[in-house]
Amino acid sequence: MSAVAGFLLLGGLGLLVGCRATQAIPETVGNRTDHVDRLMAKVDAGAPPESLVTPAIEPLTVLQPDDLATATYRDLTLQQVLNQAMSSSEVLRDLNATVLRAPEQVTTDESPGLVQTDPQLGVEAALSAFDAQLTAVGTWQNNDRRFNNRFFGGGANAFKQDVHDYVLQLSKRTATGAQISLRSITDYDANNATGNLTPSAWQTQLHAEVRQPLLQGGGLAFNRIAGPAALPGVYNGVLIAKTNSDISNAEFREDARDYLSNVINAYWDLYFAYRDVDAKQEAVDRSLETWRSYEAQKASNRRGGSAEALAREQYYRFQSELQDAIAGKLIQRTQVDNSTSGGTFAGVTGVLAAERRLRLLIGMPLADGELLRPIDEPLSAPLIFDTQSLSVDALRMRSELQQQRLLIKRRELELIAAKNFLLPTLDLVTTYRLRGLGKDLAGSDSAFNELGTGDYQEYEAGIEFRLPVGFRQAHAAVQHAKIQVARERSVLREQERQITHDLMAVIAETDRAYAQMETNLNRYLAAKDALDALEANRKAGLPISLEQLLDTQRRLNESQTRYHLAMTEYMIAAKNVYFESGTLLENCQVGIFGDTIKAMPVASE
């Protein structure tokens, strides 16, 4: 019984080594299923919500200009909007409802941590292959049999035996691929064999064993890249896992960049929506005045009914456009990868629709009784970019290129690991043993006492060699790894060309948008002068063409809208220059700290 107690004590010590694992015993071991039953009850009920969140305020559905004029506004700068977005960026939102269509693809604050803690592919998982392993085995046998031959029965025809075996082993894999094991083997044998010195005896052994791969599977480089359990084409060493983690961090930075780009797009979408409403409101006011004038002339029989009808049609046309400009439609919006990487201004929006989209992106309540209103004005000065410097920044800082370069390094590491399998297996195995035998396990004339004297020592050494003739799988793995390296390098070169092309395109887009802004301003001023002249003649009683008057009103409204459209396009294009050069986060004073997006401190002058 002393051996059993000692074995249980050693097993208990082994459990203490993994004390964190013992905390799971009450929850995962046993027959109490209260917690599981509560979870399954919700599953069977269709997983009802644990709490219901009811919006306190109904969404605004303003359709008339007077309602928009009397609304309560919250004026926001672009930086305030970005700060709000960063403070509520647990989920990096988009405008494509990805959180509903493909929730597993949504990036959250937890995304980098999920990669790092992956129990199969993470860094900790790779390091666990080198953790020490404690193994304890105990077996008990009672044998009672008859033999036809005394030789097999130990000198007797009937053989009775009680056997206990206890094994305790601590093993560890080293960074060079060696397997080191320390093993204690204790057995108890009580039988009726006539040749026994004593009816029962204890035997104990201490083993120290080392298995060192000399060729395949050996060395620091291979084990750090592939791990000790690697197969051709399957590598998950510490270096591979670390590279995967770095790729995940670059992906998170890319997603954060796209998120902020969408927030900026939504801000300028809303800005244009307000300017578009202003232009259409002015058009409605002008057309209403014209209609009333011709309506009065019709009543006094100075004009025919067709002139009044044309003026009335124009008024309702502008009124319809104003209503759409206020409410908006659930169609186009400016977003990442809409025509260009950073998004091309869609130009079709509405105040309420654009305001709801901005609220959705930055994590604000979708309705709170106020309307968000941008107060930053677009730039009116020309922007001059250093093309060479921006190109260097793009090739150095774009997250897509960082990911691809890391992927190439991973492929190169995999190629090194694949070449290791072209070697045969040659393992050196050596074992050292101490033995002790006695009637008792402990005390005088015991197994432990004899073990302590060191009188009985054994040593064993050997070589194990295995050679797959032809190395067919290993050669395929090497060729596969080489092709992957070549492919990823080709992709990197094409990515660099694409990014350079996109950068040049958005720089050219800023020049186009600025030129359009100046041209449409001049167009607006010309249309305004023409309309002022016609209105002056009409009010003076001079004859004018009604068709020309109505056409000029439309031209003025269109040129005013086009001017604000060009201004917004200019701001989106300027933002896209920083997007394409990989400096958007820095330009917005945003940094990635661990797995969160935060505003970077601004250095004091």
N, C-alpha and C positions, 0 to 999 in steps of 0.2 A: 504493500500500500504506500510505502514511502516513495517509490518510483512514480506511482500515479500522482501523488501530491506534488512531487517535483515537476512532473510534466505539466500539470494544470497550472502551477505557479509560473512556469516559463511561458505557457500560452497566454496567461493573464498579462504578463509583462509585454508580450507581443501586441495584445490589444491596446495597452496603454500607449504604445508607440504611435498607434493610429487613433488617438483619443477623439479626434474630431469625427471620425467615422462612427464611434459608439453613440454619438448623439442621435443618430438616425434609428437606433434600435427600437425605441418605443413606437415610432411611427410606421416602421416598415416590417417589423417582426412581430408575430403574434396574431391572434384571431379577432382583435378589436377592429372593427371596420366602420366606426361611427363617422370618421372624417370622410372616408371614401364614399360612404352611403349618402352623406350630405351633398357631395359633389355630383354623384350620379343622379340624385333626385333632380338637380337642376338640369343635367344633361337630358334626362327623360322628359322634362317639361319644356325642352327646347331652349334651354339656357336663357331664361327671362332676365331682364336687366335688374341689377341689384338696387339701383336708384334711378329715378326718372328726373331728367332736367327739363323743365318747361321754360321756354323763353318768356321773360317778363314783359317784353314789349314786342308788339307785332312789327313785322318789317314795313318800312315806308313804301307806299305805292303812289307817290306824287305824280300826277298827270297834268296839273295846271301850273302855269308860271307863278301865279299868286301864292300857291302852296309852297313852292320852292323858295320864293322870296321871304316867306315868314318862318321858314324852318330854322332850327337852332343848329349852329355850326361849331365844329371843333377844328381850328386851324392848326395844321401840322407842317413842319419842315420835313425835308427828305431825311435828315439825320434823325429826327424824332421817330419817324416811321421805321428806320433801320434799327434804332435802339429798341423799339417795341417788338420788332420781329425777333431780334436776338434774345430778348428776355423771355420769349415764349416759343423757343425753337426746339422743344423736345422732339417734335416731329417736323421734318423739313417738308413743308407742304408744297403742293403744286396745284395747277388749275385743271388737271386732267382727271381728278377724282381717283388717282392711283390708290389712295387709302381704301377705297371701296372695291375697285376692279382687281387690284393685285396687292393686297396689304403686305405680303411677304417681301415685296420690292421696295417698300417705303423705307427711307433712311431716317433713323432716329438717333438720339443721343446714345442709345445702347448699341448701335451698330458696330462701332470699333471694338467694344467690349465683348460682343458676341464672337467676333473672330479671334480675339486674344484668348478667350476662355473656352474655345471649342474643344471638347474632350477627345476629339480624334485628330484634329489638324492644328490646334493651337500650340503656342510655345511651351506651355506647361505640360501639354500632352506629350510633346517631343522629349522634354526633360524627364518625364516620368519613366521613360524606358531605362533610365540610369538609376532609378530609385532602388534602394535596398529592399529585398523581398524576404519576409520572415515566413517560414513554413513549418508547421507542426503537424505530425501525423502520429496517431496511436492506434494500434490494432491488438485485439485479444482473440485468442483461438483456444478451443478445447477439442482435442483429437482423441478418438476412441475407435480403434479398428483392429482387425486381425489380418495376419500375413501367412501365406502358405510357406514362406521361406524365412527362416530366422535371421538371415543376413539383412533383409529389408526391415525387420522389426527390431534391429539393434540387439539381437541375441534372444529375442522372445517372439512367440507366435502372436501374442496379443500386445498391442501398443497403446499406451495411454499417455497423453501429453497435455500440459497447459503452457501456452506460449503467449508472451506479451512483447510487443515491439513498440518502441518510442523513438521517433526521429524529430529532431529540431534542427532547422537549417536557416542560416542567414546568408543570402547571396546578393551579389551586386555586379552590375555591368559597368566596366570602366570606359573612359572616353576612347581608349584604343581598341575596344571591342572585346577585351578579355572578360571572362566570366569567373569571378572569384567566389568560392563557396566555403563557408565554415559550417561543419555538420557534426552533430552529436547523435550517435546511434546507441541505444540501450535496449537490450532484450533479456527477457527472463524465460528460462526453459526448465520445466519440471516434467520428467518422463520416467518410464520404467525400464529404459534400456539397461542391459546388464553390464555394459562397459563403462557406465558413468562413474566418475570419482565421487560425486555426491548426487543425491536424488534430484536436486534442483541447483541451478547456478544462474548468476547474473553475468552478463558480458556487456562492457561499455567500450565505445570507440569514439575518438575525436579525429575528424577528417579535415584537412585543409587541401582544397582542390583549386587548380587554376587551369582554365582552358583559354589559350591565346591564339587567335587566328593570325597566321603569319602572311598569308596572301589575301584571298578573297575574304572580305568582311573585316579586315584588320586596318589599323591606322587611324590617326586623329581625323584626317580629312574626310574619309569615307563615313565614319560614324557621326561626325558633326553634320554632314550633309544629308545622309540617307537614314541614319538611325540604325540600331542593331537588328531590327526585324525587317529590313528592306528586301524587296524583290526587284528584279529587273523591271523598270518602268514605274515602280511604286516607291517613292522616296518621301520621308517625312521626318527628316532630322531637324535639329535645332535651327540650323541656318536656313533651311527651307521654310520652316514655320515663322522665323523672324522676318524673312522676306515677304511672306504672305501677309504678315501683320503690317509691314510698311506699305504694301500695296493697298491694304484696307484703309490705312490712314490717308493715303493720297486720294482714294475714292471718296472718303468722307469730306475731304477738302473740296473736291470737285462738286459734290452734291451741295455743300454749303455755298459755293460760288453760284451755282445755278439757282439756288433758293434766293439769295440776295439779288441776283439779276432779275428774277421774276418780281420781287418786291419793288425794285426800281421801275421796272416796266409798268407795274400796276399803278405806281404813284403818278407817272407821267400820263398814263391812260386816263386817270381821273382828272388830271390837270386839263388835258385836252377836252374832256367831256364838259367841264365847266365853261371853257372858252367857246366851245361849240354851241352850248346853250345861250351864251351871251350873244353870239352872232345871229343865231336863229331868233332870239327874242327881239333884237333890233329889226330883223327882217319882218317879223310879225307886226311890230308897231308901225313900220313904214307902210306895209301893205294894208293894214287896217285904216290908216289915215287916207290912203289912196281910195280904198273901197268906199269909205264914207263920203269922200268928195264926189265920186262919180254917182253914188247913190242919191246924193242931194241934187245933182244935175239931172238925174233921171226923173226925180220927183217934180222938178220944175220944167220938165220937157225940154231941157237944153241938150240932153244926151239921150241916145237910144239905150235900150235895155241890154244890148250886147256888150257895151263898154262896161256897164256896172257888173255884168256877169263875169267878164274876164277878170276884173279887179277882185271880185268876190272869190273866184276860183284860186287866184294867186294867194289871197289871204289864207284860205283853208289849206292850201298846199304847204305854206310856211308853218301853219299851225300844226299840221300833221308831223312835219319834220321836227318841230320843237318838242312835241310830245315824245317822239322817239329819242330825241337828244336828251330828254330828262330821264325817261325810264330805262332806255336801252333794251337790247335784245340778248338772248342767251346764245350768241353766236361768236363771232371773231373776238379775239383778245390777243394782246401782245404777250408772248411767253418765250421761254428758252426753246431753241430749235424750231421756231416759227419763221421759216424762210432762211434765217441765218442762225449761227450757234447761239448768239445772245438774244435773238428775237428781233424781228422787223416790225415796226409800228403798224398795227392793223388799221387804225383810222376809223373803225366802225365801233362805236361805244355808246355809252349813255351814263349819266351821272349816277343814277341809283344802282345800275348793274356794275359799273366800275367801282363804286364805293363798297358794294358788298364783296366784290372780289378782293379788294385791298384788305378789308376786315378779315376775310377768310385766311389770307396769306399771313398776316402779321399776328393772328391769334386773338384778335379783339372780338367781343360779342357781336354777333351779326346784326344786332339792332339794339340801340340803347337810347333812342330818342334824339340823337344828334347825327348830323351828317359830317363826315370827314371832308376837309377841304384843304388841298395843297396851297401853300402860300409862297413856296419857292418859285422864282421866275426862271425861265430858260435863259441860257447864255445868249447874248446878242453879239459877242465879239468872235472873230474867227479864231479857230484853234489850229495851231501849227505843231505837228508831232515830229519827233526825231525818229524817223523810220528805222534806222539802223539800231538804235538803242532799244526800241520796242521789239524788234525782231529778236535781238539777243535775249531780252526778258522773256519773250514767248517761248523760245526754245529751252530756256533754263527753268521757267516756273510753271508752265502749263501742267496741270495735274495729269492730263492724259499721257503726256510724254514721260512724266515721272513714273507713272504706273508701268508704261511699256519698257522703260529702261530697267526698272526693277524686275520685270518679267524676264527680260533678256538675261539678267544676272542669275535669276533662278534657273533658267534653262541651261546656262553655262555650268552652274553647280550640278545640275542633274546629269550633264554630259560627263563631268568628272566622276560622279558616282557610277554611271553606267559602265565606264571603262573598267571599273573594279571587278565587274562580273566576267571580264575576259580572262581573269586569273583563276587557276584551279583552287580548290579548297585544301589548305594545308594548315592543320591545327596542332599545336603542341598542347598535350594534356599531361599534367603532373599532379600527383596526389601524395600527400604525407598523412600517415595514420599512427595513432597511439592506441594501444589495446590494454584492456584490463579484464580479468576473469576472477570471480570469487563466488563463494557460497552466498554471501550477502552483497547488497548493492553498496552499502556504506559501512564504515567501521573497520576493525582489524580483519585481516583475511577476506577482504571485500574487493569487488571489482574496481571501485574508486581508489582504494588504497594501492592496488597493483598498477592502475593507470598512472597514479602520481609518481610512482618510482621511475617511470620511463624505461623500464626494462624491455618492453615489447614495442618496437617501432618498425614501421614498414614504409617503404617508398616505392612509388610506381610512376613511370614516365612513358609516354607513348606519342606517336605521330599518327594522325589521321589524314588521309589524302583521298580526294575525290576529284574526278576530272570528267566533265561532260564532253564526250568526243564531238568535236566540231564547233562547240559553243554557239549553236544556232540561235538560241534565245538571247544570249549576251550580245552577239553581233547585231541582231535586230534592234535591241535596246539602244546600242550605240548609234546606229544609223538613224533611228527614230529621234534620239536626242539631238543629233547634228542637224537634222531637217527642221526640228523645232527651233533651234537657235537661228538657222538661216531665215526661217519664216518670220520670226519675231523681229529680226533686224530689218528685213524688208518692210514689215509693217511700220516700224519706227521711222524709216526714211520717208515712207509715204505720208505718215502722220505729220512729220516736220514740213513736208511740202504743202500739205493741206492747211496746216495752221498758218504758215507764211502767206499762203494765198488768201485765207480768210482775213488775216490781219490787214493785208494790203487792200482788200475789198472794203473793209469797214472804214479805213482811213480815207479811201476815195469816197465812201458814202457820206462822211462828215462834210467833205467839200461840196458834194452834190446838194446835201440838205441845206447847207449855209447859202449856197447860190439860190436855191429854191426859196429860201426864206426872204432874201433880198428882192428877188423877182416878184414874188407874190405880194410883198409889201408895196412895191411900186404898182402892181396890178390893182391892189385894193385902193390905193390912193387915186389912181386914174378913174376907177369905177365910181369912187365916191365923188370926185369932181364932176363926172358926167351926170350922176344922179342929182347932185346939188343944182347943177345948171338947169336940168329938166324941171325939177321941183320949183325953182325960182320962176321959170317961165310959166309953169302951170298956175302958180299962185298969183302971178301978174296978169293972168287972163290971156296970155299968148297961146296960140294954137300949138299943140305938141302931139306926137304920135303916142297913143296909148300902148301899142305893142312895144315901142321903143322904151317907154317908161317901165313897163313890167319886166322887159328883158334886162334893163339896166339894174333894176332891183335884184333880179336873180344873179346877175353878174357880181354885184357888190357882195351879196351874201356868200356866193361861192368863193370869191377871192379872199374874203375875210376868213372863211373856214380853212381855205388852202394855206393861208399865211400861218394860222395857228397849227395846222397840221405839219407844215415844214419846220416850225419851231420845235415841236415835239419830236419829230424825226431826227432833228439835229441833236437833241439831248440823248435819245436812244442810241444814235450812232456814236456819240462821244463815249457813252457808257460801254458800248460794245468794243471800242478800242482797248479799254482796260480789261474787258472780258477776254478778248482774243490774246492779249499780251500776258495773261495770267496774273495780273496785278490788281484785279477788281477788289479782292478782300483788303489788300493793303490800302488801296485808294479810298475805300469806305471805312478805313481805320477799324477793321475787324480782324481778329486773330482766332486761330483754332488752338484751344488750350485743353489738351487731353481729348475728351469727347464732347466738348461744348463749344459753342460759338460765343465769343465775347468781344466787346469793344476794347480795342487796345488803348492803353494810356497814352495821352498826347504829351510829349515832352514840353516842359515849360521853357520859354525863351529866356 
